[in-house]
C-alpha cells in the first residue's frame, strides 16, 4: 500500500512540531518519531482507525495519544488528510 500526505497534513505536521519545539525540542522530536511509527503502522492495518461518519469515501481517524490522524483508504493508497491535537478546533 502506498502512503501519501495531503499538503494540509504536511503543514499540520510542521505546525505541531514547531509548536512543541518552542518549549521542548526533544519532545518535539520524540513525538514526531512516534507519530511516524503510528502512520507507518496504518499502512499494514488501515482498518484500525474508526470510521468518520457523514464523510464521503472511506475516511477514518486514528487516535494517537493527544493527536488525531485523519486518513482515507483508496484502493492501494493510504492518504493522510489532516493531523490535529485533540484540543484544536477542526474544520
PyMOL commands that set and color helices and strands:
alter all, ss='L'
color gray80, all
select helices_A, chain A and resi 7-21+25-44+46-48
alter helices_A, ss='H'
color red, helices_A
select strands_A, chain A and resi 2-5+50-51+59-64+67-74+77-85
alter strands_A, ss='S'
color yellow, strands_A
deselect
rebuild
show_as cartoon
